[in-house]
């Protein structure tokens, strides 16, 4: 038996959750599928959100602490201190709060389920669950299935460029309200970070595997350095990592009655790796566009969605892609040992925004 829904959402991260809330609030029938057993787990990010995202983080247990500033550490040892207001969150709780809100508004959440086949021309999807394979007929599909989007692959869209990350959660020896960023040729194509969250901290790094496949050795070295400085403890309570898209926005965010959001759309910042905010904004906007189109209020709703997302994010992402491409010409060279290269390649410095 074919199941029929107004909106099928693939992926239940921030983009998928926000899309489900927005569409379900408009009275649409919404089905969200996610391949994981529990919403939000495993956590695969540094868990920082900018302050304006705080309105999405008001559920109990989501916010760990405030962040006030950023310290950017250069190869020479120089440190640039900048304002960087934001919040550290429990990312799993954040995703679960969005999912719960979607369910309260009538969305059906189906875990341990994955897209195995898509017929975009006929608006049909085949979903593999723990028990069987289901055929779904949808009126609108929202792809929120991450950097390795199965929907995008099914549509024949190109793969996104990615970098890889590795992160430890470690004890923090004293309260801290800044985030530390290490800019170094030891992390080519990425950077090192420490994000405090109460009595713990997320200590991690990202790097482009075109330059190095070994993320463990430099992360262990950074961990040992901070242990020796008395800033963090030796115990590692959680290990994680994942892929971050760094190629910028896709050329198409809409294909027929399918909208791509969040990481699947290439909305993650190619320099910082930040993507939660863009995921929520794009997901919410996609859910609204689906409702406007299905309720007959706006025949141009999909085009308006793409235009809105490009207006909000394209300029910033385009600059980041250009900086990334420039940096890639200099990793593992003498230039990468100097501060000047990193000042031009990191958002905390005015050189980043120069022509």
C-alpha positions as CSV (number, residue, x, y, z in Angstrom):
1,X,0.0,0.0,0.0
2,X,1.4,3.4,-1.0
3,X,1.5,5.9,1.8
4,X,0.6,9.5,0.8
5,X,1.9,12.6,2.5
6,X,2.0,16.3,1.7
7,X,5.6,16.7,2.7
8,X,8.3,14.1,3.0
9,X,11.5,15.2,4.8
10,X,14.7,13.2,4.6
11,X,16.9,13.8,7.6
12,X,16.0,15.0,11.2
13,X,18.9,17.3,12.1
14,X,18.4,21.1,12.6
15,X,17.3,21.6,8.9
16,X,14.9,18.7,8.8
17,X,13.5,19.4,12.3
18,X,12.9,23.1,11.5
19,X,11.3,22.2,8.2
20,X,9.0,19.7,9.9
21,X,7.9,22.3,12.5
22,X,7.1,24.9,9.9
23,X,5.2,22.6,7.6
24,X,3.3,20.8,10.3
25,X,2.2,24.1,11.9
26,X,0.4,24.9,8.6
27,X,-1.7,21.8,8.9
28,X,0.2,19.7,6.3
29,X,0.7,16.0,6.7
30,X,4.4,15.6,7.3
31,X,6.6,12.5,7.4
32,X,10.2,12.8,8.5
33,X,12.6,9.9,8.2
34,X,16.0,9.5,9.7
35,X,18.4,6.6,9.6
36,X,19.6,7.0,13.2
37,X,18.1,5.2,16.2
38,X,17.9,8.3,18.4
39,X,17.4,11.9,17.2
40,X,20.6,13.9,17.4
41,X,22.9,11.0,18.3
42,X,25.7,10.6,17.7
43,X,26.6,14.2,18.1
44,X,29.1,15.2,15.4
45,X,29.7,18.9,15.9
46,X,31.3,21.5,18.2
47,X,27.9,22.5,19.5
48,X,28.2,26.3,19.1
49,X,25.4,28.5,17.9
50,X,25.4,32.3,17.4
51,X,23.3,34.3,19.9
52,X,20.3,34.9,17.5
53,X,19.8,31.1,17.4
54,X,19.0,31.2,21.1
55,X,15.3,31.4,20.5
56,X,15.5,27.8,19.2
57,X,17.4,26.7,22.2
58,X,14.9,27.5,25.0
59,X,13.9,23.9,25.9
60,X,15.2,22.6,29.2
61,X,18.7,21.1,29.1
62,X,19.7,22.6,25.7
63,X,22.0,25.5,26.7
64,X,25.3,24.7,28.4
65,X,26.7,28.2,28.7
66,X,27.4,31.5,27.0
67,X,30.4,32.3,24.9
68,X,31.6,35.8,24.8
69,X,34.8,35.9,22.7
70,X,37.2,34.2,20.4
71,X,40.9,33.9,20.7
72,X,42.6,33.2,17.4
73,X,46.1,31.8,17.9
74,X,48.6,32.3,15.0
75,X,51.8,30.3,14.2
76,X,54.0,33.1,15.7
77,X,52.2,32.7,19.0
78,X,50.3,36.0,18.5
79,X,46.7,36.0,19.8
80,X,43.9,38.0,18.3
81,X,40.9,38.5,20.7
82,X,37.6,39.3,19.2
83,X,34.0,39.4,20.3
84,X,32.1,36.2,19.5
85,X,28.8,36.1,21.3
86,X,27.0,32.8,21.2
87,X,25.8,29.8,23.1
88,X,27.2,26.3,23.7
89,X,24.4,23.8,23.4
90,X,23.7,20.1,23.9
91,X,23.3,19.4,20.2
92,X,21.3,16.2,20.8
93,X,18.9,18.0,23.1
94,X,18.7,20.8,20.5
95,X,17.7,18.5,17.7
96,X,15.4,16.5,20.0
97,X,13.6,19.7,21.0
98,X,12.9,20.6,17.3
99,X,11.8,17.1,16.6
100,X,9.4,17.1,19.6
101,X,8.0,20.4,18.5
102,X,7.4,19.0,15.1
103,X,5.6,15.9,16.6
104,X,3.5,18.1,18.8
105,X,2.3,19.9,15.6
106,X,1.4,16.6,14.0
107,X,4.5,15.5,12.1
108,X,5.2,11.8,12.0
109,X,8.8,11.0,12.9
110,X,10.1,7.6,11.7
111,X,13.6,6.6,12.9
112,X,15.9,3.8,11.7
113,X,14.6,4.5,8.2
114,X,16.5,5.5,5.1
115,X,15.8,6.5,1.5
116,X,16.7,3.7,-0.9
117,X,15.2,4.9,-4.1
118,X,13.6,8.1,-5.5
119,X,11.5,8.6,-8.5
120,X,11.4,12.4,-8.7
121,X,9.3,12.5,-11.8
122,X,6.5,10.6,-10.2
123,X,7.1,12.1,-6.7
124,X,7.6,8.7,-5.1
125,X,10.2,7.5,-2.6
126,X,11.0,4.1,-1.3
127,X,12.0,3.9,2.4
128,X,13.7,1.0,4.1
129,X,12.6,0.6,7.7
130,X,13.7,-1.8,10.4
131,X,10.8,-4.1,9.3
132,X,10.1,-3.5,5.6
133,X,10.3,-1.3,2.6
134,X,7.6,1.3,2.2
135,X,6.6,3.3,-0.9
136,X,5.7,7.0,-0.2
137,X,3.9,9.3,-2.5
138,X,4.7,12.9,-1.6
139,X,3.7,16.3,-2.9
140,X,6.8,18.1,-1.7
141,X,10.1,16.6,-0.6
142,X,12.7,18.4,1.5
143,X,16.2,17.1,1.5
144,X,17.9,17.6,4.9
145,X,20.1,14.6,4.8
146,X,23.5,16.0,5.2
147,X,26.7,16.4,3.2
148,X,26.4,13.0,1.6
149,X,22.8,13.6,0.6
150,X,21.1,10.5,-0.8
151,X,18.4,12.8,-2.3
152,X,21.1,14.8,-4.2
153,X,22.7,11.7,-5.4
154,X,19.4,10.3,-6.6
155,X,18.9,13.6,-8.6
156,X,22.3,13.3,-10.2
157,X,23.6,16.4,-8.4
158,X,27.4,16.5,-7.9
159,X,29.1,15.4,-4.7
160,X,30.0,18.2,-2.3
161,X,33.7,18.9,-1.4
162,X,34.2,18.0,2.3
163,X,36.7,18.2,5.1
164,X,36.9,15.8,8.0
165,X,36.8,16.5,11.7
166,X,37.9,14.7,14.8
167,X,36.8,15.8,18.3
168,X,37.3,14.8,21.9
169,X,35.2,15.9,24.9
170,X,37.5,16.5,27.8
171,X,37.3,17.9,31.4
172,X,37.8,21.6,31.7
173,X,40.0,22.6,34.6
174,X,38.4,26.0,35.2
175,X,35.5,27.9,33.9
176,X,36.0,29.6,30.5
177,X,33.8,31.8,28.3
178,X,35.9,32.1,25.1
179,X,36.5,29.8,22.3
180,X,40.1,29.2,21.2
181,X,41.1,28.7,17.6
182,X,44.4,27.4,16.5
183,X,45.5,28.4,13.0
184,X,48.4,26.2,11.9
185,X,49.9,24.3,9.0
186,X,49.4,21.2,11.3
187,X,45.7,21.4,10.4
188,X,45.8,22.1,6.6
189,X,42.4,23.0,5.2
190,X,41.0,23.4,8.7
191,X,41.9,24.6,12.2
192,X,41.9,23.5,15.8
193,X,39.3,24.5,18.4
194,X,38.4,24.4,22.0
195,X,34.7,25.2,22.8
196,X,34.0,25.2,26.6
197,X,30.7,23.7,27.8
198,X,30.4,23.9,31.5
199,X,32.8,21.5,33.2
200,X,33.8,20.0,29.9
201,X,35.1,21.2,26.5
202,X,34.9,20.1,22.9
203,X,38.5,19.9,21.7
204,X,38.9,19.2,18.0
205,X,40.2,19.9,14.6
206,X,39.3,19.7,11.0
207,X,41.6,19.1,8.0
208,X,41.4,18.4,4.3
209,X,42.4,14.9,3.6
210,X,44.0,16.1,0.3
211,X,46.8,17.4,2.5
212,X,46.7,14.9,5.4
213,X,44.8,11.8,6.3
214,X,46.0,11.8,9.9
215,X,43.8,13.8,12.3
216,X,44.5,11.8,15.4
217,X,48.2,12.6,15.8
218,X,47.8,16.4,15.7
219,X,44.7,16.3,17.9
220,X,46.5,14.1,20.5
221,X,49.4,16.6,20.4
222,X,47.0,19.5,21.0
223,X,45.3,17.6,23.8
224,X,48.7,16.8,25.4
225,X,49.7,20.5,25.2
226,X,46.6,21.7,27.0
227,X,46.9,18.9,29.6
228,X,50.5,20.1,30.3
229,X,49.3,23.7,30.6
230,X,46.7,22.6,33.2
231,X,43.7,23.7,31.1
232,X,42.1,20.3,30.5
233,X,42.2,16.8,31.9
234,X,43.6,13.7,30.3
235,X,40.3,11.8,30.3
236,X,38.4,11.6,27.0
237,X,34.7,11.1,27.7
238,X,33.5,11.2,24.1
239,X,35.0,10.9,20.7
240,X,33.3,12.0,17.5
241,X,34.0,13.3,14.1
242,X,32.4,13.7,10.7
243,X,32.3,15.3,7.3
244,X,31.7,19.0,6.7
245,X,30.8,20.4,3.3
246,X,33.1,23.2,2.2
247,X,32.3,23.8,-1.4
248,X,29.6,26.4,-0.9
249,X,26.1,26.6,-2.2
250,X,24.9,24.1,-4.8
251,X,24.1,25.5,-8.2
252,X,20.5,24.3,-7.6
253,X,18.6,24.4,-4.4
254,X,15.3,23.4,-6.0
255,X,14.7,20.5,-8.4
256,X,11.0,20.3,-9.4
257,X,9.1,19.9,-6.1
258,X,12.2,19.0,-4.1
259,X,14.1,21.6,-2.0
260,X,17.6,21.1,-0.6
261,X,18.4,22.5,2.9
262,X,21.2,22.7,5.4
263,X,24.4,20.6,4.7
264,X,22.6,18.9,1.8
265,X,22.4,22.3,0.1
266,X,26.0,23.2,0.8
267,X,25.1,25.9,3.4
268,X,27.8,25.2,5.9
269,X,30.5,27.9,6.1
270,X,33.5,26.6,4.1
271,X,36.0,28.3,6.5
272,X,34.5,28.0,10.0
273,X,32.4,24.9,9.4
274,X,29.4,26.5,11.1
275,X,26.1,25.1,9.8
276,X,23.5,24.8,12.5
277,X,22.1,28.3,12.0
278,X,22.0,28.0,8.2
279,X,20.4,24.6,8.6
280,X,17.6,25.9,10.9
281,X,17.0,29.0,8.7
282,X,16.9,27.1,5.4
283,X,14.8,24.3,6.9
284,X,12.2,26.6,8.3
285,X,12.1,28.6,5.1
286,X,11.6,25.3,3.1
287,X,8.7,24.3,5.3
288,X,7.1,27.6,4.8
289,X,7.6,27.4,1.1
290,X,6.1,23.9,1.0
291,X,3.0,25.2,2.8
292,X,2.6,28.3,0.6
293,X,2.8,26.1,-2.6
294,X,0.6,23.3,-1.4
295,X,-2.0,25.7,0.0
296,X,-2.2,27.5,-3.3
297,X,-1.0,30.8,-1.9
298,X,2.2,31.2,-3.9
299,X,2.9,29.4,-7.2
300,X,6.4,30.8,-7.1
301,X,7.1,29.5,-3.5
302,X,10.0,27.3,-4.6
303,X,11.7,30.0,-6.6
304,X,11.2,32.4,-3.7
305,X,12.8,29.9,-1.3
306,X,15.9,29.6,-3.5
307,X,16.1,33.4,-4.0
308,X,15.7,34.0,-0.2
309,X,18.4,31.5,0.7
310,X,20.8,32.9,-1.9
311,X,20.1,36.4,-0.7
312,X,21.0,35.5,2.9
313,X,24.0,33.2,2.4
314,X,25.5,33.3,-1.0
315,X,27.8,36.3,-0.7
316,X,29.2,35.1,2.6
317,X,29.7,31.6,1.3
318,X,31.2,32.7,-2.0
319,X,33.9,34.8,-0.1
320,X,34.6,31.8,2.1
321,X,35.0,29.5,-0.9
322,X,37.4,32.0,-2.6
323,X,39.5,32.2,0.6
324,X,39.5,28.4,0.9
325,X,40.7,28.0,-2.7
326,X,43.4,30.6,-2.0
327,X,44.5,28.9,1.2
328,X,44.7,25.6,-0.6
329,X,47.5,27.0,-2.8
330,X,49.7,27.6,0.2
331,X,49.3,24.7,2.7
332,X,52.4,22.8,3.3
333,X,54.6,25.7,2.1
334,X,56.8,28.3,3.7
335,X,53.8,30.7,3.5
336,X,51.8,28.5,5.8
337,X,54.3,29.0,8.6
338,X,53.7,32.7,8.6
339,X,50.9,34.7,10.3
340,X,50.0,36.6,7.1
341,X,48.5,33.7,5.4
342,X,46.3,32.8,8.3
343,X,45.2,36.3,8.9
344,X,43.9,36.4,5.3
345,X,42.2,33.1,5.7
346,X,40.4,33.4,9.0
347,X,37.2,35.4,9.8
348,X,38.6,37.2,12.9
349,X,41.0,39.3,10.9
350,X,40.2,42.3,8.7
351,X,42.5,40.9,6.0
352,X,39.9,38.1,5.5
353,X,37.4,40.7,4.3
354,X,39.8,42.7,2.1
355,X,39.8,42.3,-1.7
